[in-house]
Amino acid sequence: MSPSLSVVADNDLNVARVETVGERVRRLQAEARQLAKDHIRSLSAAILGAEAIAIDIAGGGEAYPPGIRDLARRFAEDAQARVQTLEAINARQ
């Protein structure tokens, strides 16, 4: 004869708590805000990289057409201010 089976309560189980819709929305919004901040930091880094190239072109002499050198010089002058503006706005969020 085989032993009989019985149901045993296990109150020590770690039951995963189900996230409510509201909690999920808040979590996803916070994640989206963080991703946006990271994306803005990437934009700032890209602008600074382009600024370095623009400085090289602006000082590149006769190998570059005068209009290009002037445009690169103006970009380089403006890039730092744009990055500072991006970072200041991003820091407020």
N, C-alpha and C positions, 0 to 999 in steps of 0.2 A: 504494500500500500504506500502511496506517495504522500508526502506531507501536504497539508492543506495550505493554501495561500491566503494571506490577509493583507489588507491595505494598511500601510503605516504612514502616518503624517510626518513630514519632514519640514519642520518650521525653520530650519537653519539654512534652507536654500537661498542662494543669492539671486533673487528675482530681479532681472533688469527692469528698471523703471522706464516706462514708455514716455517718450518726449511728446508733450502736447503740441498742437498746431501753433499756438502762440509762441511757445518756447522755440520751436523750430524756426519760425519766421524771424524771431529776434536773433537767434544764432546765425542764420543765413545772412541777415542784414549786417551783423557785425563782421562776418567773414568777408562779405562783399566790400564793406568799408575798408578793411585791412588790405584786401587785394587792390583796391583803387589807390590807396596810399603807396603801396609797393610799385604800382604801375607809374604813378607820378614820379616816384624816385628814379625809376628807370628812364623816364623822359628827361629828367634833370641831368642824369648821367650822359644820356645821348647828346643833349645840347652842349654839355661841357666838352664832350669828345669832338663834336662838330666845331666848337669854338677853337679848339687846338688846331684843327685842320685849316680853319679860316685864317688864323694868325699866320700859319705857314704860307698860305697862298698870298695873303696881303703883303708879306715881306719877301715874296718869291722873285721879285724883280721882273725883268723884261720877258721872262718865259711865259708869264701870264698876261692876257690882255688887260689894259688899264681899267676897263669897266668891271672886269671880274675882280681885280685886286681891290677896287674901291668897294664893291659889294661885300667882299669877304671882310674887309676892314670894318665896315659898318655892322656886319653881323657879329663880329668878334666884340665890338664895343657894346652891343646890345645884349649879348648872350648872358653875361653874368647877372645883369639886372633881371632878366626874364627868369633865370634859375632862382634867384633870391625871392622873387615874387611867388613862383610856384611853391617853394619851400615854406614861405610864410603862410600862404593860404592853406597848404596841406597840414601845417602844424596846428592850425585853429580847429581842425575837424576832430 
